[in-house]
């Protein structure tokens, strides 16, 4: 086994099953964000957790600004992880930007993936002609400008917006700490790649059976965005939780677990 990849992505393996479930965290997060979800799948599946390069306890020195200038760099890492661990029939669970990373990986290597589960996906955050992404160009320009000039201040402001659920401030605090633990230069770069990206054209090429899990309201990925992803992905199912915010795996884990279990057992 290539220790370099294991260390690079801080890979952790658990569970008693054979079929692998690979969990990929969103921007500014790490694999700890899955702690409420994975125990429900450990008996039946092999659980693979990892941190994207630059996040969590990954090898920060492996961050290549050129490689990670698009989400394809992260998709390459995901494929490398699957190949290195000799994974087959992978069930991929991605949150936010990792949903799109998983989609890109499945286009490159459809043989690896049996199912994709996307929590709060968005292929494009900026409103375009005939498309609602939830943010104007001016909104995103301002966001990028703020995080460039004051990353820590931006993190403190944006994390309660991302999490929603003001009655659960502990999760906003956890997310803020996670953001602040990142190398600011890497965090700024990853944020720009995330929020300025446009992967709408890729969706129709995703032929792996997929589940889109959505919350309402979710300021980061509104319902219209989730519905768009569902419409463009030919083999997708769509499920709207009775939950709000962009991090239901933290704030409404039971609903996320049941929706995943239902999809895995019935395909719906």
Helices and strands as residue ranges (DSSP letters): H 3-8, E 12-14, E 20-24, G 31-34, G 38-41, E 46-49, G 60-62, G 67-69, H 71-84, E 90-95, H 97-108, G 110-112, E 113-119, H 137-149, H 151-163, H 169-181, H 184-196, G 200-205, E 210-214, H 223-232, E 236-240, H 248-251, H 253-266
